[in-house]
Amino acid sequence: MGRATDGLPRSGGTTLLAWVGFLLLLVLHLDSWRAQRDVIYFGWMPEELAYRLAWMVLAWAYLLWFCSRVWRDEPA
């Protein structure tokens, strides 16, 4: 369980970073702490939509990193 398919061991730092990233995404998703403002970006995009789109891009980047570095298949 501690070894990846390329023969390199997974470090505890990578696992810790995965948990920290997950918790950060969770806190950013449950954003009851964020003030709702009537701000428009680019002349048409409400702030809430811009925030959600930025969150989705961050979550997508995290998922790519997680699948390539943390969640690797073990050799059979």
N, C-alpha and C positions, 0 to 999 in steps of 0.2 A: 504494500500500500504506500510505502514511502518512496517508491521509485517510479519515474516516468518512462515512457516507451523509448526515449532516446538514451536511456542509461544514466541520466543525470538525476540525482536525488532532489526531491522537492524540499525547499527550505522552509523552516518555520516562519520566516519573514514573509514568504509568499502567501502562506495560509493566513497570517495575521492581516496582511494587506487586503486579502479577499474579504475577510470579515469586516474590516474597517470600511472598505468600499461599499459593501452591502448595507451596512448601517447608515452610512452617509446618504446613499440613495433612498433608503427608507425615510430618514428624517426630512430630506428634501421633498419627497413625495407627499408626506403628511405635513403639509405646510400651513397649519393653523396659526403659526407664529408670524406669518408674513402678512403685512398690511395690504389690503386690496386698494389699488389706486386706479383712477381713470386716466391711464397714460396710453398713448398710441405710438407705436414704433413704425417707421417706414411709411407713415401716412395712412396705414390701414390695419395694422396688427395690434390688437389689444394686448396689454401687458400680461394678462393671464395666459393667453395663447402663446406668446413668446416664451414665457416661463416654462410652460408645458413642453413646447418644442425643444427648448434647451435641455430640459430634463430627459426627454426621450433620446436625444443625441448622446448625452452623458451615459444613460443606461445602455445604449447600444454599444458604445465604446467599452464600457465595463464588461458587457457580455462577451464581446470579441476577445478581450484580454483574458477573461476568466476561462473561456473555452479553450484558448490556445496555451495558457500557462498553468492553470490550476487543475482543471477537470480533464485530465488525460486518461486514455485507456491504459489499463495495466496489461502487460504481456500475458498471453494465455498459457 
